[in-house]
Amino acid sequence: MRSHPLVFALQLLITLLAAAFLVVPAATSILAGLTVNYFQGVRSGLTLEWVAQVWGLYAPTIFRSIGLALGTLAVTLVIGVPAAWALVRKPGRMSRLVEEVVTLPVAIPGLALALALILTYGGVREFRASVLFILVGHVLYTLPFMLRSVMAVLAAVDVRTLEVGAASLGASPWQRFIQVVVPNARPGILAGALMVVTLSIGEFNLTWMLHTPLTQTLPVGLADSYASMRLEIASAYTLVFFIMIVPLLIAIQMLAGERKAKARKSRP
Amino acid sequence: MTETAPLAAHGAAITLTACAKTFADGTRALEPVDLAIAAGETVVLLGPSGCGKTTTLRIIAGLEAPDAGGVVRFDAEDVTAKPIEKRNVGMVFQSYALFPNMTVVENVAYGLRVRGVAKAERLARAAEVLEMMRIDALANRGIDQLSGGQRQRVALARALAVRPRAILLDEPLTALDAALREHLRAEIDALLRRLAITAIYVTHDQAEALALGDRIVVMRQGAIAQIGTPREIYFQPANDFVASFVGITNRLDGMVRNGSFEGAAGRVPVTGPDRAHATLAFRPEGARLCGVAESSLHFKVEQVHFQGARQRVLLSAGDGARITVEASPDLPLVAGDTVGVALDPSRLALV
């Protein structure tokens, strides 16, 4: 069906407007981080000085965020993959309940979750002051994403039958998990892992409550720089954040595309 | 015998004693069942869905524990408490259950891998099994590059490669189309016979059961309705259910008096005591059309279906009962004719 040229032009215009609505502020912000003086505009010249200053001031928060994201990933993998396996293996009311409870932190405002953590564990000083405290919050928040992603893939490949097949061939539960469940859950694990890392790096709500001046993360540092620094530095910081998060988002997209292509291929 | 060398005979006799299964929610899936399967025998569990055939198979496999009191023995060994991975049974599933993360030969070698056989040796042994099943050309393919029939052959090879004490097949042909089903059925039959392995085959398809089984166990509502050879099941069904589940059955209602069945269509000599109510059951092949004078059973021709090698004739009795018989294709028959029917006394049952 070919649409009228006018209709097409209108559609194109709306699409471009919508895209511009989202892209222009991002581009403006990035540009602000690279201009010598934002109030004079680009005429004042471009510079990397602000980025360098951000690096000098906030490099620790960047590394902390990366470390935190990797730590969160490790914990969600160790807990999430076996848990997903267990839930897919024994479907029933109990496993649905567990799934719902685990998913709850996504629905509860991060602030409330953080407050609950502080009320419960805030008294343990060393724990409260360490990055581990934030890690716990991030794990609570990201675990359902890992869990659901892995569960969906395990259900799609009918892992229960695969496991029975492996068991009939003499494989112990551990062998089945390592040699059959994990390799076949790989697309789900990969997608879940990217999700967890992206969410952890960008998490603000929870972290803002849980952090101490010595355990600032990148988004918390962003808020700090917005509140107390020149606009150019805050914008340069946004740029740094973009550089970190955009490759992750692209990886997620590519992974999803690959999975779709594979699903098409395996359907004869 | 050289061809079967990689998989020399090693079947176990399997004995179930008082194996019942009640699920956690109180559903009784299986009444206490006793079943003795000889080493090397092919037994088919046949029945409609929900009859307990799959539960029985799962109890034999070790995927389901029987209720207290039930005992499963492989030869003399009590395996009731052993999980499936310790029983050394090969399983073949309707959905194939091949590992998508491994190639064909890796799938077939997997059972040897978990047994700690070195890589070179297990791949060589897997290749031997593939060759025996004439699918060695597929060895390095991925699972998603195989057709359904190829997948089931690979699944069979994988189950046999570990030299199991028994092979358990759970509706292995149900997912395939009709022509392929027939072909693969013949292949499985030949393979099981050549290997002389103990095999338990679950199906709801009576044609499969009749073709494959040394013995058939017909099940209904969690209990065994009849155990017998395919011929026994077909020609001497123990009850109405078996008769109607396996093949076309003709039934005539009447009574037995003085060694003779009497119904609306006439009289047939039978053995047995007098009964006020009796049903005479027989297969289309157990009946023959004849002249009115040659038989005391008379029917009216309702419909004639010409099928080439034979014609299938639908007849009706005076009380409205309908039966189906087969006749040679050159016999001139027209709806409305009255014909005689002669029954083979060895192929009829009073139920």
Interface residues (C-beta under 8 A of the other chain):
Chain A: V157 D158 T161 L162 V164 G165 A166 A167 S168 L169 G170 A171 S172 Q175 Q179 V180 P183 N184 R186 K265 S266 P268
Chain B: A61 L63 P83 I84 E85 K86 N88 V89 G90 M91 F93 S95 A97 L98 F99 P100 N101 Y110 G111 R113 V114 R115 D144 S147 A155 R158 A159 V162 L168
